[in-house]
Amino acid sequence: MVKTHRHYLKIMMASLLTASVIAGSNTGVDAFHDGGVADCEGCHTMHNSYEGMSLTPTSAAGMTNVYLLKGSDPSSVCLNCHQRAGDIGPTAFHVSTADTDMPVGTPPRQLPPGGDFGWLKKNYTWIPSLGAAPLSSPGDSHGHNITAQDYGYFADAYKTTSPGGFFPAMNLGCTSCHDPHGKYRRFSDGSINTAGLPIKDSGSLASSPDPDLQQAVGVYRLLGGVGYYSKTLSPGFAFSFNPPAAVAPDNYNRSEAVTQTRVAYGAGMTDWCRNCHANIHTDAVPTPLKHPAGNSLESDIRDYYNRYIKDGDLTGIEANAYQSLVPFEVGTSNYATLKSIVTMTPTKGPSGTDGNPTVMCLSCHRAHASGWDGSMRWNNKTSKIVHNGSYSQEIDPFQPFGQGRNTLEAQKAYYDIPATNFAVEQNPLCFKCHASGGD
């Protein structure tokens, strides 16, 4: 009788957990992953069935998905939860917009700091000037081209390996970066390992508990660390760097029309990206790819970042200088400092009092995808990101600036930040750090 009662309670708890995930609450998804491994049955099926139905077509009788997954491939399994058709706006942990929710002329709906993979399915063409040949911005150029067959995502049609590295594009998926079993954990001394104290919760959010002498917490966003490699590859692709120190706000997937979303990137982001992009922005590559990454922001750059509001306006102060389109690393692994920055409104610019601020890969790029080429946070293929007070010039016959995006798409690519926050004729946001031309 007791055993039956306990079994009933487990079923009820599992049902409530599923409901919370479907409802899209941050609490629900944290409960599912718990900062570490999720419920096995959330991703795998022991009998190749789900709710009484076969997971593979009848024409493939006797066949199962690889690793007994509830999807054709690992990324499709991730999107079983991280994409939902019918979302009317940004929803908690969703990172992809369904095709039916973004017809032609309609942008992807999710706004997590890493970006919405839906931009990979958006292709743009435009004519820059009278007599000029049409230009294009194919979806494949908008970010990391994950392979998720069940959701219409396929390998990059242009790149066969990771820029600056040798990671094969055909094997790129969610689990190329994120450890699906969440083995990596952070201890109270700041060290990271795959074994030891049990993981008690996520370590990614402002509300996440701190590790203690009895329990660890999960690393940032379940990222893989030293020794990690996707099971679709060999140990030769094992990572050399651990996940970065970073803290995200609890409400991280949201419009920035009124206030910005601040992720406190602490330290180690650039090194972690080098697990796959080892020779980008280093002395080992040609000059065009040698923008500093992982380097300290010099005092004059920090000062200019803090003073720069928009072209022609250098009246800013450190206390409210942060710009989510140009984030930076605080330069510390002190989680108390990072959590205090995340919850601070307004948020401050680079300060020598918090750490040693640095430029990082995510200062310019989004981790998943964006509305611009190269997964850029802003359009770096144009001389003006705002022209005549607008991100887009959709009613004009030529679009050297809006580049095929309509007003709604361009606005969403900037996370709903109003164009009026910038100058009527606004230069690219390189000038948030670099003085020449921006004043």
C-alpha positions as CSV (number, residue, x, y, z in Angstrom):
1,M,0.0,0.0,0.0
2,V,2.8,2.4,0.9
3,K,4.7,1.5,-2.2
4,T,1.6,2.1,-4.4
5,H,1.1,5.5,-2.7
6,R,4.7,6.5,-3.3
7,H,4.4,5.5,-6.9
8,Y,1.2,7.6,-7.2
9,L,3.0,10.6,-5.7
10,K,5.9,10.2,-8.2
11,I,3.5,10.2,-11.1
12,M,1.7,13.3,-9.8
13,M,5.1,15.1,-9.3
14,A,6.2,14.2,-12.8
15,S,2.9,15.5,-14.2
16,L,3.2,18.7,-12.3
17,L,6.7,19.1,-13.6
18,T,5.7,18.6,-17.1
19,A,2.9,21.1,-16.7
20,S,5.3,23.7,-15.4
21,V,7.6,23.2,-18.3
22,I,4.8,23.5,-20.8
23,A,3.6,26.6,-19.0
24,G,6.9,28.2,-19.9
25,S,8.0,29.3,-16.4
26,N,11.7,29.7,-15.6
27,T,11.0,27.6,-12.5
28,G,9.7,24.8,-14.6
29,V,12.7,24.4,-16.8
30,D,15.1,24.8,-13.9
31,A,13.3,22.0,-12.2
32,F,13.6,19.8,-15.2
33,H,17.3,20.3,-15.6
34,D,18.0,21.0,-12.0
35,G,21.4,22.4,-12.9
36,G,22.5,19.0,-14.0
37,V,21.0,15.9,-15.6
38,A,17.3,16.0,-16.4
39,D,14.8,13.1,-16.2
40,C,16.0,10.4,-18.5
41,E,12.5,9.9,-19.9
42,G,12.3,13.6,-20.9
43,C,14.8,12.9,-23.7
44,H,15.0,9.2,-24.2
45,T,12.4,6.4,-24.7
46,M,13.1,2.9,-23.6
47,H,10.5,1.3,-25.9
48,N,10.7,3.6,-28.9
49,S,7.2,5.0,-28.1
50,Y,5.6,8.0,-26.6
51,E,2.0,8.2,-25.3
52,G,1.2,4.9,-27.1
53,M,2.6,6.0,-30.5
54,S,5.8,4.8,-32.2
55,L,8.5,7.4,-32.5
56,T,9.6,6.1,-35.9
57,P,7.6,5.6,-39.0
58,T,6.0,2.2,-39.7
59,S,8.2,1.9,-42.8
60,A,11.1,1.7,-40.4
61,A,9.7,-1.1,-38.2
62,G,12.2,-2.3,-35.8
63,M,14.3,0.8,-36.1
64,T,14.8,3.4,-33.3
65,N,16.3,6.9,-33.2
66,V,19.9,7.1,-32.3
67,Y,20.5,6.8,-28.5
68,L,16.8,6.0,-28.1
69,L,16.1,9.8,-28.4
70,K,12.7,11.3,-28.7
71,G,13.7,12.9,-31.9
72,S,15.7,12.3,-35.1
73,D,18.8,13.9,-33.6
74,P,19.9,15.5,-30.3
75,S,19.0,19.1,-31.3
76,S,15.5,18.0,-32.3
77,V,15.1,16.6,-28.8
78,C,16.2,19.9,-27.3
79,L,13.7,21.8,-29.4
80,N,10.9,19.5,-28.2
81,C,10.9,21.7,-25.2
82,H,12.8,24.8,-26.3
83,Q,10.5,25.6,-29.2
84,R,6.7,25.8,-29.1
85,A,4.3,26.7,-31.9
86,G,1.8,29.3,-30.9
87,D,4.0,31.5,-28.7
88,I,2.8,35.1,-29.1
89,G,6.0,36.6,-27.7
90,P,9.2,35.8,-25.8
91,T,8.6,32.8,-23.5
92,A,11.1,31.8,-20.8
93,F,13.5,29.2,-22.0
94,H,12.4,29.0,-25.7
95,V,15.3,29.7,-28.2
96,S,13.5,29.0,-31.5
97,T,10.4,30.2,-33.2
98,A,8.2,27.8,-35.1
99,D,7.9,28.2,-38.9
100,T,4.2,28.8,-38.6
101,D,4.8,31.7,-36.2
102,M,7.2,33.6,-38.5
103,P,5.8,33.8,-42.1
104,V,7.5,36.0,-44.6
105,G,7.8,39.6,-43.2
106,T,7.4,38.4,-39.6
107,P,10.5,38.1,-37.4
108,P,11.3,35.4,-34.9
109,R,9.6,36.0,-31.5
110,Q,12.1,34.8,-28.9
111,L,14.6,37.3,-27.4
112,P,17.0,35.4,-25.2
113,P,20.5,36.9,-24.9
114,G,21.8,34.1,-27.2
115,G,19.3,34.9,-29.9
116,D,16.6,33.0,-31.7
117,F,17.6,30.2,-34.1
118,G,14.6,31.2,-36.2
119,W,16.8,33.9,-37.9
120,L,18.6,31.0,-39.6
121,K,15.5,30.6,-41.8
122,K,15.2,34.2,-42.8
123,N,16.7,35.2,-46.1
124,Y,17.0,38.8,-47.4
125,T,17.8,40.5,-50.7
126,W,17.9,44.2,-51.5
127,I,19.2,46.7,-54.1
128,P,21.7,49.1,-52.5
129,S,21.5,51.8,-55.1
130,L,20.3,52.6,-58.7
131,G,22.0,50.3,-61.1
132,A,23.7,48.2,-58.5
133,A,23.4,44.4,-58.4
134,P,21.1,42.9,-55.8
135,L,22.8,41.9,-52.5
136,S,21.7,39.1,-50.2
137,S,21.9,38.0,-46.6
138,P,21.1,34.2,-46.5
139,G,19.8,32.7,-43.3
140,D,22.8,30.4,-43.0
141,S,25.0,33.5,-42.4
142,H,22.9,34.5,-39.3
143,G,24.4,32.3,-36.7
144,H,25.3,28.7,-35.6
145,N,23.5,26.4,-38.0
146,I,22.4,23.6,-35.7
147,T,21.2,20.3,-37.3
148,A,17.7,19.6,-36.0
149,Q,16.0,17.7,-38.8
150,D,12.6,17.5,-37.1
151,Y,12.4,21.3,-36.9
152,G,13.8,22.2,-40.3
153,Y,17.4,23.1,-39.3
154,F,20.2,21.8,-41.4
155,A,24.0,22.2,-41.6
156,D,25.6,25.4,-42.9
157,A,25.5,25.4,-46.7
158,Y,28.6,27.6,-47.0
159,K,31.0,26.6,-44.2
160,T,32.1,23.1,-43.7
161,T,34.0,23.7,-40.5
162,S,34.0,26.3,-37.7
163,P,35.8,29.6,-38.6
164,G,39.2,29.5,-37.0
165,G,38.8,25.8,-36.2
166,F,38.0,22.4,-37.5
167,F,34.6,21.5,-35.9
168,P,32.6,19.9,-38.7
169,A,29.5,21.9,-39.6
170,M,27.4,18.7,-40.3
171,N,27.8,17.7,-36.6
172,L,26.9,21.1,-35.1
173,G,24.0,20.9,-32.7
174,C,22.8,22.1,-29.3
175,T,24.9,19.3,-27.6
176,S,28.0,20.6,-29.4
177,C,28.1,23.3,-26.7
178,H,25.7,22.2,-24.0
179,D,26.2,19.0,-22.0
180,P,22.8,17.2,-22.2
181,H,23.7,15.3,-19.0
182,G,24.8,18.3,-17.1
183,K,27.9,16.7,-15.5
184,Y,29.9,19.9,-15.1
185,R,29.5,21.5,-11.7
186,R,30.9,24.5,-9.9
187,F,32.2,24.1,-6.3
188,S,32.4,26.7,-3.6
189,D,36.1,27.4,-4.3
190,G,35.2,28.2,-7.9
191,S,36.7,25.1,-9.4
192,I,34.8,23.0,-12.0
193,N,34.7,19.3,-12.5
194,T,32.4,16.5,-13.7
195,A,32.4,14.5,-10.4
196,G,32.4,15.1,-6.7
197,L,29.7,16.9,-4.7
198,P,26.1,16.5,-6.0
199,I,24.5,19.3,-8.0
200,K,21.7,21.0,-6.0
201,D,20.5,23.5,-8.6
202,S,21.3,25.7,-11.6
203,G,24.2,28.1,-11.1
204,S,23.2,30.3,-14.1
205,L,20.6,32.8,-12.7
206,A,20.6,35.7,-10.3
207,S,18.3,33.7,-8.0
208,S,20.5,30.5,-8.2
209,P,21.9,29.4,-4.8
210,D,25.6,29.4,-4.2
211,P,27.6,26.2,-3.9
212,D,28.6,25.1,-0.4
213,L,30.7,22.5,1.2
214,Q,28.0,19.8,0.8
215,Q,26.6,20.6,-2.7
216,A,27.7,22.1,-6.0
217,V,25.7,24.0,-8.6
218,G,25.5,23.6,-12.3
219,V,27.8,25.6,-14.6
220,Y,26.6,28.4,-16.7
221,R,23.9,27.2,-19.2
222,L,25.0,23.5,-18.9
223,L,28.0,24.3,-21.1
224,G,30.6,21.6,-21.7
225,G,34.0,22.0,-20.0
226,V,37.5,20.5,-20.2
227,G,37.3,17.1,-21.9
228,Y,33.8,17.5,-23.2
229,Y,32.8,16.5,-26.7
230,S,29.6,15.7,-28.5
231,K,28.9,12.0,-28.8
232,T,28.5,12.4,-32.5
233,L,32.3,13.1,-32.6
234,S,35.5,11.6,-31.4
235,P,37.7,12.5,-28.3
236,G,39.9,14.5,-30.8
237,F,37.3,17.3,-30.5
238,A,37.4,17.4,-26.7
239,F,37.3,20.9,-25.2
240,S,40.3,22.6,-23.6
241,F,38.5,25.3,-21.6
242,N,35.9,25.3,-18.9
243,P,32.6,27.2,-19.0
244,P,32.8,30.9,-18.2
245,A,31.8,32.7,-15.0
246,A,28.5,34.4,-15.8
247,V,25.1,35.2,-14.3
248,A,21.8,35.8,-16.2
249,P,18.7,37.6,-14.8
250,D,15.8,35.3,-13.9
251,N,13.7,37.0,-16.6
252,Y,16.2,36.8,-19.5
253,N,13.9,36.3,-22.5
254,R,12.2,39.6,-22.9
255,S,11.7,42.7,-25.0
256,E,14.2,45.5,-24.3
257,A,11.8,48.2,-25.5
258,V,11.9,49.9,-22.1
259,T,14.8,48.4,-20.1
260,Q,17.8,46.4,-21.2
261,T,18.5,42.7,-20.3
262,R,21.8,42.5,-18.5
263,V,23.8,39.3,-18.4
264,A,26.8,39.7,-16.1
265,Y,29.5,38.0,-18.1
266,G,32.3,37.6,-15.6
267,A,35.4,35.9,-17.1
268,G,36.4,33.1,-19.5
269,M,33.9,33.6,-22.3
270,T,36.4,34.1,-25.1
271,D,38.5,31.1,-24.0
272,W,35.4,28.9,-24.0
273,C,34.5,30.0,-27.5
274,R,38.0,29.0,-28.6
275,N,37.1,25.4,-27.9
276,C,35.9,25.4,-31.5
277,H,37.3,28.7,-32.8
278,A,40.8,28.4,-31.7
279,N,42.5,30.6,-34.2
280,I,40.1,33.6,-34.4
281,H,41.4,36.9,-33.3
282,T,44.9,35.7,-32.5
283,D,48.4,36.2,-33.9
284,A,48.0,32.9,-35.8
285,V,45.5,34.3,-38.3
286,P,45.6,37.1,-40.9
287,T,45.1,40.7,-39.8
288,P,41.4,40.9,-40.9
289,L,40.5,38.4,-38.1
290,K,42.6,40.0,-35.4
291,H,40.3,42.1,-33.5
292,P,41.3,41.7,-29.8
293,A,39.1,39.2,-27.8
294,G,39.8,38.4,-24.2
295,N,42.0,41.5,-23.9
296,S,41.6,44.1,-21.1
297,L,39.7,47.2,-22.1
298,E,42.2,50.0,-21.8
299,S,41.3,53.0,-19.6
300,D,40.6,55.3,-22.5
301,I,38.2,52.7,-24.1
302,R,36.5,52.2,-20.8
303,D,36.1,56.0,-20.4
304,Y,34.7,56.4,-23.9
305,Y,32.3,53.4,-23.5
306,N,30.9,55.1,-20.4
307,R,30.5,58.5,-22.0
308,Y,29.1,57.4,-25.3
309,I,25.3,57.3,-25.6
310,K,24.9,57.8,-29.3
311,D,26.6,59.6,-32.1
312,G,27.1,63.2,-31.1
313,D,26.2,62.5,-27.4
314,L,29.1,61.9,-25.0
315,T,27.3,62.9,-21.8
316,G,27.0,59.4,-20.4
317,I,28.2,58.3,-17.0
318,E,29.5,55.0,-15.8
319,A,26.5,54.3,-13.5
320,N,24.1,53.8,-16.5
321,A,26.4,53.3,-19.5
322,Y,25.8,49.6,-20.2
323,Q,24.5,48.8,-23.6
324,S,23.2,45.2,-24.2
325,L,24.1,45.5,-27.9
326,V,27.7,45.9,-26.8
327,P,28.3,43.9,-23.6
328,F,31.6,43.2,-22.0
329,E,33.2,41.0,-19.4
330,V,33.3,42.4,-15.9
331,G,36.6,40.7,-15.5
332,T,35.9,38.7,-12.3
333,S,34.7,35.3,-11.2
334,N,33.2,36.7,-8.0
335,Y,29.6,35.6,-8.2
336,A,28.4,38.0,-5.5
337,T,29.7,40.9,-7.6
338,L,28.1,39.4,-10.8
339,K,24.7,38.8,-9.1
340,S,24.7,42.4,-7.8
341,I,25.3,43.7,-11.3
342,V,22.5,41.7,-12.8
343,T,19.9,43.0,-10.4
344,M,21.1,46.6,-10.6
345,T,19.0,49.1,-12.5
346,P,20.3,51.1,-14.3
347,T,23.4,49.0,-15.0
348,K,26.8,50.4,-15.1
349,G,29.6,50.3,-17.7
350,P,33.0,48.9,-17.4
351,S,34.5,49.7,-14.0
352,G,37.9,49.0,-12.6
353,T,36.3,48.6,-9.2
354,D,34.4,45.4,-10.2
355,G,37.2,43.6,-11.9
356,N,39.4,43.9,-15.0
357,P,36.9,44.6,-17.8
358,T,37.6,42.8,-21.1
359,V,36.2,42.6,-24.6
360,M,34.9,39.1,-25.5
361,C,33.4,37.2,-28.5
362,L,29.9,38.0,-27.2
363,S,30.6,41.8,-27.2
364,C,29.8,41.7,-30.9
365,H,28.1,38.3,-31.5
366,R,25.1,36.4,-30.2
367,A,25.8,32.8,-29.2
368,H,22.9,31.3,-31.2
369,A,21.8,33.5,-34.0
370,S,20.7,37.0,-34.9
371,G,19.0,39.1,-37.6
372,W,22.3,40.1,-39.0
373,D,25.2,38.4,-40.8
374,G,27.8,36.7,-38.6
375,S,25.4,36.5,-35.7
376,M,26.2,40.1,-35.0
377,R,24.3,42.0,-32.3
378,W,24.0,45.0,-34.8
379,N,24.4,45.3,-38.5
380,N,28.1,45.6,-39.3
381,K,27.6,45.4,-43.1
382,T,26.2,48.9,-43.3
383,S,27.6,52.4,-42.7
384,K,24.4,53.4,-40.8
385,I,22.4,51.3,-38.4
386,V,19.8,54.1,-38.2
387,H,19.1,56.3,-41.3
388,N,16.6,59.1,-41.2
389,G,15.5,58.0,-37.7
390,S,14.7,54.4,-38.7
391,Y,16.3,51.0,-38.7
392,S,14.7,50.1,-42.0
393,Q,13.8,52.0,-45.2
394,E,11.3,49.4,-46.5
395,I,9.3,52.0,-48.4
396,D,12.4,53.2,-50.4
397,P,13.4,51.5,-53.6
398,F,17.0,51.1,-52.4
399,Q,18.1,49.8,-49.0
400,P,21.8,50.3,-48.4
401,F,21.0,50.4,-44.6
402,G,17.9,48.4,-43.8
403,Q,19.1,45.7,-46.2
404,G,15.9,43.9,-47.0
405,R,14.5,43.9,-43.5
406,N,11.2,45.6,-42.9
407,T,10.6,47.8,-39.9
408,L,9.2,45.0,-37.8
409,E,12.1,42.7,-38.5
410,A,14.8,45.2,-38.0
411,Q,13.2,46.4,-34.7
412,K,13.1,42.8,-33.5
413,A,16.7,42.2,-34.5
414,Y,17.6,45.1,-32.2
415,Y,15.5,43.4,-29.4
416,D,12.8,46.2,-29.7
417,I,15.3,48.9,-28.5
418,P,13.8,52.0,-30.1
419,A,15.6,53.6,-33.0
420,T,15.1,56.9,-31.2
421,N,17.6,55.8,-28.6
422,F,20.2,56.5,-31.2
423,A,21.1,59.4,-33.5
424,V,19.0,60.1,-36.5
425,E,22.0,59.1,-38.6
426,Q,23.6,56.5,-36.3
427,N,27.0,54.8,-37.1
428,P,27.5,51.1,-36.3
429,L,28.1,50.4,-32.6
430,C,31.8,49.9,-33.0
431,F,31.8,53.5,-31.8
432,K,30.6,52.5,-28.4
433,C,34.2,51.6,-27.7
434,H,36.1,53.4,-30.5
435,A,36.3,57.2,-30.5
436,S,37.1,57.9,-34.2
437,G,34.0,59.0,-36.0
438,G,31.6,58.4,-33.2
439,D,31.8,61.9,-31.7
